[in-house]
Amino acid sequence: MEKSPDAFRTISEAAEELDLPQHVLRFWETRFSTIKPLKRGGGRRYYRPEDVLLLKGIRHLLYEQGFTIKGVQKILKENGARHVAAIASGEAVNFAQAMPVELDATDDDLADDQVLTDDGADLDDAEPIAALPAPRPALSGEARDRLNAVLRDLLDCKRMLERARE
């Protein structure tokens, strides 16, 4: 028998719905303070529907958007659990749209230490994303798609760099 969408889920049911092992959910509880399942006697966990949505949002950011745990922690801190849960339910604005990046920035707009070159410059010298200008309010669908494509390319580059460092 199928449970109601409003019913609480055990950790095994939540893990199955998210296609994750149970130990990952337990680990995430230690890393994300906003994950607070109801615990009954013996430590048995029960996830509310909003908990499952939050977990889906975290899963999406980690596995599909390529964020690190620290990155997701920062998003949760700055935007809140509802924002991350909304990402999972499709109610949130495309995450790349919320990224503070100007699409029409030119090299002249960047400081010298922000220009990344092939000569092995240290990426830590680049200005943090949070310090970049806020996005323009109206972003066309085509611009949003281009930005998403660039974000995917950057994440692929990041993964290749991490593999090369290993």
C-alpha positions in Angstrom: 0.0 0.0 0.0 1.3 3.4 -1.0 1.7 6.0 1.7 0.0 9.4 1.6 2.2 12.2 0.4 1.7 13.8 3.9 2.8 10.7 5.8 6.1 10.6 7.7 8.8 8.4 6.1 11.2 6.1 7.9 14.9 6.5 7.0 14.7 3.4 4.7 11.7 4.9 2.9 13.3 8.3 2.5 16.6 6.7 1.3 14.7 4.7 -1.2 12.8 7.7 -2.5 16.0 9.7 -2.8 17.9 6.7 -4.3 20.6 7.0 -1.6 22.0 4.7 1.0 20.7 5.3 4.6 24.2 6.1 5.9 24.3 9.1 3.5 21.2 10.6 5.1 22.7 10.1 8.6 25.9 11.7 7.4 24.0 14.7 6.0 22.4 15.2 9.4 25.8 15.8 10.8 26.7 18.3 8.1 23.4 20.2 7.6 21.9 21.4 10.8 18.6 22.1 9.0 18.0 18.3 8.5 16.1 17.4 11.7 14.0 14.3 11.4 11.7 13.5 14.2 13.3 10.8 16.4 11.3 8.3 18.4 12.4 5.9 21.1 15.5 4.0 20.2 16.6 6.7 17.8 14.3 5.7 15.0 14.1 8.6 12.5 10.9 9.8 10.8 11.2 12.3 8.0 8.3 14.8 7.5 7.4 15.6 3.8 9.2 18.9 4.1 12.3 17.1 5.4 12.2 14.8 2.3 11.9 17.9 0.0 14.9 19.5 1.7 16.9 16.2 1.2 15.9 16.2 -2.4 17.1 19.8 -2.8 20.4 19.0 -1.1 20.8 15.9 -3.3 20.1 18.0 -6.4 22.7 20.6 -5.5 25.4 18.0 -4.5 24.9 15.5 -7.3 23.4 17.3 -10.2 24.7 20.9 -9.8 28.1 19.8 -8.5 28.2 21.8 -5.3 30.4 20.8 -2.4 29.0 20.3 1.1 30.4 23.7 2.1 28.7 25.2 -0.9 25.3 23.8 0.0 25.9 24.8 3.6 26.4 28.4 2.4 23.3 28.3 0.2 21.3 27.0 3.2 22.7 29.8 5.4 22.1 32.6 2.9 18.8 31.4 1.4 17.3 29.1 4.0 15.9 25.5 3.9 12.7 26.6 2.1 14.8 27.8 -0.9 16.7 24.5 -1.1 13.4 22.5 -0.7 11.8 24.6 -3.4 14.7 23.7 -5.8 13.6 20.0 -5.4 10.0 20.7 -5.9 10.7 22.9 -9.0 9.2 26.0 -7.4 12.5 27.8 -7.0 14.1 29.9 -9.7 16.7 28.0 -11.7 19.7 28.1 -9.4 22.1 29.5 -12.0 19.7 32.4 -12.3 20.3 33.3 -8.7 24.1 33.2 -9.1 25.5 36.7 -8.7 27.1 37.0 -12.2 26.8 39.7 -14.9 26.3 38.1 -18.3 27.8 41.0 -20.3 30.9 41.5 -18.2 34.0 42.0 -20.2 37.7 41.5 -19.4 37.9 45.3 -18.8 35.3 44.9 -15.9 37.5 42.4 -14.1 40.4 43.2 -11.8 43.8 41.7 -13.0 43.7 39.0 -10.3 40.3 37.9 -11.5 41.4 37.0 -15.0 42.2 33.4 -15.1 45.1 32.4 -17.4 46.7 29.2 -18.6 50.0 30.1 -16.9 49.0 28.3 -13.7 47.8 31.3 -11.8 46.5 30.5 -8.4 42.7 30.3 -8.4 42.5 31.4 -4.8 43.5 34.9 -5.8 40.2 35.3 -7.7 37.6 37.5 -6.1 34.9 35.4 -4.3 31.6 35.0 -6.2 29.7 36.8 -3.4 31.6 40.0 -4.1 30.5 40.1 -7.8 27.7 42.4 -8.8 24.1 41.2 -8.3 22.3 39.8 -11.3 20.0 41.9 -13.4 16.4 41.3 -12.5 15.2 40.3 -16.0 17.1 37.4 -17.5 15.8 36.0 -20.8 15.4 32.3 -21.3 18.2 32.2 -23.8 20.6 34.0 -21.5 19.6 31.7 -18.6 20.3 28.7 -20.8 23.7 30.1 -21.8 24.5 30.7 -18.2 23.4 27.2 -17.2 25.7 25.8 -20.0 28.6 27.9 -18.7 28.0 26.7 -15.2 28.0 23.0 -16.3 31.2 23.6 -18.2 32.8 25.2 -15.2 31.8 22.3 -13.0 33.2 19.9 -15.5 36.5 21.9 -15.5 36.5 21.8 -11.7 36.1 18.0 -11.7 38.9 17.6 -14.2 41.2 19.8 -12.1 40.4 17.8 -9.0 41.2 14.6 -10.8 44.5 16.0 -12.1 45.5 17.1 -8.5 44.9 13.6 -7.3 
